[in-house]
Amino acid sequence: KKSFLTGLKFWNKNKNNNDDSVPFKVKLRKAGLAVLLSYGFVSNMSYSVTVSLAWYGFNKKTGLSPLAPGQWKGFLAVYAGFYVFNNFVRPARFTLSLGVAKYFDSATLWIQDKFRVSKKVAIGVLVFLANFCGTLAAMSFGIWLASIASGVSIFPPKI
């Protein structure tokens, strides 16, 4: 089990060595399971925010929902810029995941204790709740807010 400080030392060591030959996924795996799980969560939340911002921007620019006929391609073009941005902030997402990792550790232990399940089952439950349900909820909420802020309905009226 790796602590927050161990993960931070790992990240700083690799950051200072500037070893770009080690793939990011390998660095992430070496940082520990809680960091890996929290990175998935932080990354998904980051993408939820950028999808929501792209949705808002597209709505304001076109006055249409990305779900309107013929609009998806245009929306994806707007989102592509946010996607590139998300790749540039990957180190920040990793750093944030180091801070979030302790909560994933605590949540895993709580699920194990509360439901008397193995660590593997607790991790599976946590991944489903945080990374799947949490992402779906965050993205849905963000798109809903973007729709309200832009004044454009999520679902276009049927003609």
N, C-alpha and C positions, 0 to 999 in steps of 0.2 A: 504494500500500500504506500503510495507516494503522497506526500503532503504538498500543500500549496508552495512552500518554500523550496522543496525539492524540484518541483516543476519550474519554478521561477529561475532557480540556479541552472537547470538544464537549458531553459530558453536563453538566458543571458550568455551561457557558455557557448552555445551554438551561434548566437547572434554576434558575439565578439570574434569567434573563429571565422565567421562569414563563409561557412562551408555550404555553398549552394549545390554541391554535388549530392548531398543527402536530400532525397525527396521529402517534401513537406509531410506527407502521410507517415513516413518513417519517423520523422521528428515527433509527430503527434503521438504515434504508438509508443514511443520510448518515454513520453512524459507521464504515462499512467492511464488506467482505465477511466478514472473520474474526469480527468482532463479531456480525454477523447470524447466521452459522453457529453460533457459540458460544452466542448467545442461544437459538436453537432447542434446542440441547442442554441448557442450563441450565433452560430452561422445561420441557422434556420430563422432566427428572429431578425437577423440582419437582412436576409433575403425577403422576409415578410414586410419589413419597413420599405425596402427599395421597390418591391412590387406595388405597394400602396402609393408611394410617391410617384412612380411611373404612371399608375392608374389615374391619379389626380392630375398630373401634368398632361396626360393624353386627353382626359375629359375637358380640361380648361382650353387646350389648344384646338380641339375639334368640335367640342360641344356634343360629342357622342360617347357612348360606352364602347369599350373594346369588344364587348359581346355583340354589338350591332353588326349586321351583315357587312362583310368586306373590311372590317376595321381591325381585325386581329393582327394582320401583318404590320400595320402602322404602329400598333401598340408594342409589338415585339421590337420594332426599331427603337422606340423610346426606351424600352426596358433594357436594351442592349447596352446603352450608355451607363445605366445603373449597375449592370452586371460587371462591366469593366471596372467601375469604381469599387465594387465589392471585392474584386480580386486584388486591388491595390491596398485595401485595408485589412487583408488577411492577417498580417502580424498583429494588428490591434485586436482583431477577433480572438486570436490565439491568446494574447495577453489577458484579455477579459475572461476567457475560459479558465485561465488559471485561478482567478478569483471566484468563479462560479463553481469550480470543482468541489470545494468543500461542502457545498449544498447538495451536490449530487451524491457525495459520499454519505452525508447525513440522511438524505432521502432513501438511499439504498438500504442503509441500516434500519431505518424506521419501517420500511416495507417488510424487511426480513423479520423484525421483531413483532410487528403488529399482526402480520398474517402467517407467521411461522413458516416461511418459505425459504428455499435456498437462495444464495446470492445470485445465481443465474436467473432464477425466476424474478427476483426483485429487480434486477437490472432490466429484464425484458419488460416488466410492468412500467418501470420508470421511463424507459425509452419510448414505449407506446404512449404514455400519458404526456410526457414533456415534449418529445421530439415529433410525435405524430399529431396528437390531439392539440397540444400547445401551439404548434405551427399552424395547424388548420384554423384554430381560434384566432390567433394573432393576425393571420393573413385576411381572414374574413372580416375581422373588426377593422383592420386598416383599410380595406377596400370599401367597407361601409362608410367609414369616416371620410375617405376620399370622395365618395359619391355625394355625401351630404355637403362637404365643403365646396365641391365644384358645382353642385346643383344639377348633376347629371345622374339619372337613374342607373343603377347597376344593370338591370335587365331592360333592354329596349322594348318599347311597346310593340305589340304584334300588329302588323298592318293587314 
